[in-house]
């Protein structure tokens, strides 16, 4: 891809600050996951680290006409043992993606529905949905098709229908009320009975509503729904043994639903640290049976349920060297300058070797942050070759910074 200077600077800032990938522009320095993404595309969607992989999967899904919701799981805002909070997080993070570079993506189910309506109006050639005698007849006819959608929850279907009608009629009061119900907020049932809504959206029906959302998106004509859940490195959304069991039961149910027909054209990805697979899941036989895999996901084994980001297209140090070479190009674009590529290749090779020898885990994140630090030092003070002691010093500083960040000291 061709980066603008602003896009390149955004990537450099994000990686330099924390080593965490930016939400856009990852194609510019992605290395090693092409076969995984290609297999997902070939086998599922079209017929690094966890966050980086999920962002690239998100971009691939958008290219193929899917709707994406990416959720960061957390103990307070979105613990995986609470289905209502999971539903709320999914609809709040649902993205209406506009492929034009000038337009920012909007988030939330309401924004998604409104943008879909406006796109539909343009397709129908309708300039103003609301006329002096009511709604344009073409809008009425399109809205009526929603009432015939194959959606598990009639209440969810009616809420979407009446919400879109309120948008077309510019009825702000009804929009606020129905939007709150769709978001899973606490709404008195009698306040929405006039809209044929007979279910209170609470924990008991939250997963049913999530299934209804997937069915709605399929009925609206999208390729499907991609749900991306990103667990913290310490499984922060799973707490006590009681909540751990509930969370594992919820995951098992999702797997079973995906195997059935109640989540049509949906891809569910739950990114976890290896500890979950090796220590937590084996304690729950029903879940362990569903996610255990003798072989990892690959082109040769596209039906495996486990994708390992420790087994990529290139071995460890080679992967880091290739990432480093791409990041030098991004940095040059960001600051409109040129490095001595031979010299930087030697620095990158030394840094990759230091990361591989000193770090057992998360070395890719440490590598990219360390490299950005080194390139910035050289941009200011001039290029030079980093000796092994210098490389280890940079790496120690970065490791200390990342440790303070993850422990909440910053």
N, C-alpha and C positions, 0 to 999 in steps of 0.2 A: 504494500500500500504506500501511497505518497502522503507524507505527513506535512501539515502546515507547521510553521514555527510555533504557533500557540499550542497546537496539539503536542508537539514534541516537548515543549517546556512543561506542560501539564504532566506528562509521563515522567520526566526527570524529577520534578518536584515531589510527586507521589512516592516514587521509588527512593528518592533521597531522604525523605522524611521518615518513612517507616518500612520500606521494602514491600509494602502491600500494593498490589497492582491497581492501576486506575480503572475506572469503569469503561473507558473508551480507548481505542488505539492499541489494544493488545496485540493485534496482528503484526505490528511493527517489530516486536521482539519476541514473539512466541516461537519456541523451539521444542520439538520432542513429543508433541501430543497430536500430530497430524493423523497418525494411524488410528488413535482412539476416536478422534472426532470424525474421521472418515467412516469408521465402522458404525458409529452411532447414526451418522447420516444415512448410510446405505441400508442398514438393517432396521432402523427404528424411525428416525425423524423424517426421512424422505421415503419411505416404503418400509510442574510445575507445582504448583501448589493447588489446594482445593479451590480457593477463591479465583485464581487465575483460570483454572479449568472451567469453572462454572460460568465465568464471564464469556469465555470463548464459546462454550456450548450455547449460552444465551444468544450470542451473535449469529451462530449457525442456525438456531431455531428461527430467529427473525428473518433471515434470508429465505427460509422455506415456508414463511407464512404462518408461523405459530405465534401464539400469545404467551408471554413469559411472566412469571412472578418469581422473584428471587428474595428469599427471606433469611435473615440472620437470626438464628435461634439464640435465645438468652433466658436466664432463669426467671426474670421478672416479666419482661415484655412478651416473650414468646417461648414458654417452656413446652417441649414436645408432648408432655403428658396431659396438656390442657387443649382439647380439640377446638374449643371456642376461640382461644387465643391464637391457635394456629390458623383457623379460618380467618380471623380478623387480620392477622399479619399478611396472609395470602392476598386478600382483596385490597388491602392498603398498599401492597407492593405490586399489584397487577399493573403492567406497563403497556400503555398505548404507544407503540413505536412508529414514528414517522421516519422513513428512510432518508428523507432529505436532510443533508448535513446541517442546514441552517436552523432546523427545528429541534428544540429540546424535547425529550421524551416526557410524557406526563404520567403520573402514578395515581393509582386508586381506581376502584371499580366504577365510581361515578364518572370520573374523567374518561375512562375507557368507553363506557356506554355513550356518553355525550359525543365523543370524537367519532365513534362508530356511526352514530345517528347523523352527524354532520357530513360524514363521508358518503353515507347512503343518500342523503338529500342531494348532494352534488351529482351522484350517479343517476338519480332520478330526474335531474334537471330542475329541481325545486329551489328557488331562490329564497322564498319565505314560507316556512311551514305553516305559520299562522296567518290567516287571511281575515278580511272583515266579516266573513260569515262562518268562521271556524277554521279547523285544520284543512289544509289542502287534501283533496280526496286521495291523491297518491300516497300521502303520508299516512292517512287513515288505513288504507289497504295494506301498506307495509307493516304498520303496527299490529294489525290484526293477525298477520302471519305468526307473530310471537306467541299468541295464545294457542297455537297448534304445535309449538315446539315440543319435542320429546324430552322433557325435563322431569326428573323424579319428583321434585317438590312443586306442587301447584302454587304454593305460597310464594316460592322464589320466582316462578315464572310470572305470576301476577305482579309481584313487586317490580320486576324489570319492566314489564309492559306499562304499568302506570307511571313508573319513574320516567321512562322515555316520553310518554304522553305529556307529562308535566313539563319536561324540557321543551317539547315542541310547542306547548301552549304558554310557555314562559310563566308557569305557576311555581313561584319560588317556595311557597309554604309547603306544597305537596312534595317538591323536590327534597327539601330538608328532612321531612318526615320519612319518606320512603328511602332516602339515602342513608339515614341513620339505621333503619331496619336492615338494609342490605349490608351495612358495615358490621352488623352484629351488636349494635348498641342496645341498651336496655330500653325497650319501647313497650308501653302499655298496650296490650293486644287490642283492646276496644278502640284505640285510636287509629288502627289500620284495618279494622274489619270491613270498612267501606270499600277497601281495595281488594276484597276477596282473599285477604291474608289471614289464615286461621292458625298459624304456628308461631310461637314465640321462638326467636332465634337464640337458643342457649346451648349449653354444652351437650344436651341430650340429642340435638339435631344438627350439630355443627358439621359433622362429617357428611351427613346427608346433603347439606347445603354446599359443601365443597364439591361433592359429586355433581350436584345440580349446576354449579358454575362451569365445570368441565363440559357438561352436556350442552349448556347454553352456548359456550364459545364454539363448539363443534357445529351446532345448529345455525349460528350466525354466519357460517361459511369459512371460518378460519381452518387451517390445517389441523389445529388441535391446541392443547394447553401443555406447557412445560413448567413444572413446579420444581424449583431449585431450593433446597434447604441446606444451609451452611452451619454446621455445628462448630463451636469453638474448639480450640486445640485440646482443651481439658474437659470436653463434653459438658460445658457449663449449663446447658439447659436441662440436664438430668441430675437430680439431686439425691434424695434418699432412696433406699431400696424400694419403697412403696411407689414413688413416682417413676423410678427406673422401670419397674414392671409395667406400669401403665403406658409409659412411652414405648416400650418394646412391643406391647400388645397393639398399640396404635400403628406402629410400623408394620407389624405382621399383617394387620387388617388392610393397610394400603397395598401391600404386595399382593394379597389375595384379590383385592378389588381390581388391581391392574391386570391380573390374569383373567378376570372376568370381563363383563361388558359394561359395567357401571361407570367406568372412567374412560369413555371413548377417545381415541386418538390422543392419549395423555402420556407424557413421559415424566416420571417421578425420579428425582435424583436427590439422595440424602448423603451429603458429604460429611464424613466423620474421620477422626484420627484413627490410626491402626488399633489403638487400645480398645475401641468399641468392638471391633471384629474379633480380637483375640481374647479379651477379658470379660466383656459385658454380654454380648450376644450368646456365647456358649452356655450361660446360666439359664437361658430360656429356650427350651428345646424346640418349641413351635417356631420361634423366630430363627433359631440356629439352622434348622432344617431348610429354611427358605433362602438363607443368604450364604450358607456354607458353599464353598467352591474349591474343587481340587485344582482348577485352572482359572486364571484371571481373564477378564474380558479382553478380547483381541480380535483381529480379522479372522483368525482361525477358530476362535471360540466366542462368537457374537451373542450367544445365549447365556453366558455367564453373568451372574448378577453383581459380581464384584469388579470394579475398575480400580486398579492399583496405580497410583501416581508415583510409585517407586520403581515401576517398570515401564519406562518410556522408550522412545525410538532410538535414543542414544545413551551410552553408558555415562556414568556420573561426571567425570571431568570433561569429557568431550561435550556433553550437554552444556555445561557452564561456559566453556570456551565459545560455543556457537551463540549462546545468549549474549555473552559479553561483546562479541563482534557486532551483533545487531544493535546493542545499546550504545556503542560508540557512534554508530550512524545516527541514532535518535538524538544523542547529545549534540552532535555536530549540527543537526538541523535546528535544534532548540536555540543554539547560541551563534549560528551562522559562522562557523569556524571549521578548521580542518586539523585533525590530529595526525601524527606520524603513525600510520596504521601498524607498521612493523614493530615499533616500540610498544604500542599499546597491546599488540598481540602477545608480546613477552610478559607484560604486566598482567594481562588476563590469564595467561597460562600459569603464572606464579600464584595468583590469587585463587584460581581454581584448585590448584594442588594444596594450598594452605587450607581451604575450606574442606576439602575431602579428608585431609589428615587430622584436622582439629575438631571438626563438628560431626556429630552422628546423625542429627536430624535438623530439618529446616535450613539446610545449608544453601538452598537456592535463594531464599529471602535474604540471608546474610550476605550472599555473594552480590546480589544486585545492589543492595544498599551500600556495601563496601566499594563496589566499582564506581557508583555515582559519586561517593565521597572522594575517591582518588581522581576521577576526571575533573571534579570541581577544583580540587587542590591544584591540579596542573593547569587548568584554565587561568587561574589567578597567578600562580607562581612560575609557570613554565613546565614543559614536559620533562620527565626524567624517568629513569628505570628504578622501580621499587625493588629493593633487596628483600630477602626473605624476612628479615627482622622487621622491616617497615611494613610489609604485608601483614604479618602477624599482629603488629601494633594496631593497624587500621581495623583488622578483624576483631581484635579484643575490644576496641572502643565501640564498634557497632554492636557486638554481642551484649555489652554492658547497657548500651542505649535501648536495645530491643527488650532486654530483661526488665529495665525500669518501666518501659512503656506497658509491657504485658502485666506487670504487677500493680499498675495503677499509680506509680510514683510521679508520673507526669500529669 
